[in-house]
Amino acid sequence: QVQLVESGGGLVQAGGSLRLSCVASGSTFSIYNMCWYRQAPGKQRELVAGISISERTNYADSVEGRFTISRDNVKNTVYLQMNSLNPDDTAVYYCNARRMYWGNRYDYWGQGTQVTVSS
């Protein structure tokens, strides 16, 4: 079991920056692939960025070049640095930990943190 707690959300003007953090506890952080998802009102949850246990990263096209995901296995934390924010980035951002084990997928979610970008 992994417990995830996000922080760092808030209200920011268009063009501004925020850094989200997600602290994990309860299990060995380094064995999990980590992702950030977001969900805007009336829309499906979508993958924003992911970082593997080998620190390979991937991004949604909409955030490529603006967002950076990173992890610190000593601090059990994954970060999402968000630059050049625009109102379309407004959503609840969720941290996800995922592990494949013996053919089974294990997913854990945080409670989410609100990001609001004003125009």
N, C-alpha and C positions, 0 to 999 in steps of 0.2 A: 504494500500500500504506500502511496505517495500522497502527501498533502501539499497543495500548491497555494500560495498566497501572492496575489498581484498587488502592485502599487505603482504610483507615478502618474496616474491619469489626472485629467483636469480640463480646464477651459483655456484655450489658447487661440490667438488670432491667426488668421491665414498667413502662411509664410513662416510661422514659428516652429519651435521644436519641443519635443517631450521625450523623456526616456522612461520606459516602463521597465519594471523589475518583477521577477517572479522567483520567490524563494521556495525551495522544495525541502521537505522533511519527511522522515519516516522510512526512507529507503536509500539505497546507494544511487545518488544522483547521476553519476557518470555512466550508468548503464542504460539510460533513457535517451531516446531521441526527443528533442524538445521543439515545440512549435508555438507560434502565436496565431490565433484566429481572431476574427472580429465578426460582430453581428450588428448591422444597422437596423433601425426600426422597419418592420415589414419586409425584411430581406433575410435570406438564408445565411447561416454562418459560413464564412469563407476563410480559407487558409491565407494568411498574410506572409509568414516566413517560417522556415524550419532550419534547425541545425542538428546534424547527426552526432552520434557519439564520437565520430572521427572529425567533427567540426566542419563537415561539408555543409554548405548553406544553399538554400533555395528561396526564391521570392515570387510572390504574385507579380504579374506584369505591371499592375497598377502602382506598386510601391518600389519597384526595381530602381536603384539609384538614389532613392530618398530614405529608405529604411535600412537599418543594419541590425542583424541579430547576432548575438554573441553569448557565450556561456563561460562561467567561472566554476569549475568543478571543485575548487577549494571552498568557495562560498555557497555552493549549491544553488546558484542563481543563474537565470537566463535573463538577458536584457533585450530590449527592442528600442534602439535609438531611432527616433522619427524626426526627420527634417523636412523642411518645405511643406508643411502640412497644409491641406486644403479642406474645405467643408465636406468633401466626399469621404474624408477619412474619419468623420464622426461616427462612432460606434462604441459598443462595449467590446473591450479587448480581453480575450481569454488565453490563458496559458494552458498548454497541453503537454503531458508527458506520455510517451508511448514506448512500449517494449513488445517485441515479439519473443515468445518463449514456448518452445515445443509446439509450434504451429498455431498457438493462440496469441491474439492481440490484446494487450492490456492498455487501456486508456484512462488517464486521470486528468481532471479538469480543476482549474481554480474557479473562484466565484466571479471573476471578471472585474474590470476597472473601466470606468466611463472616460472616453476621450471625446471632447466637444471642440470643434474648430469653427470659430466664427468668421464670417466674411467681412 
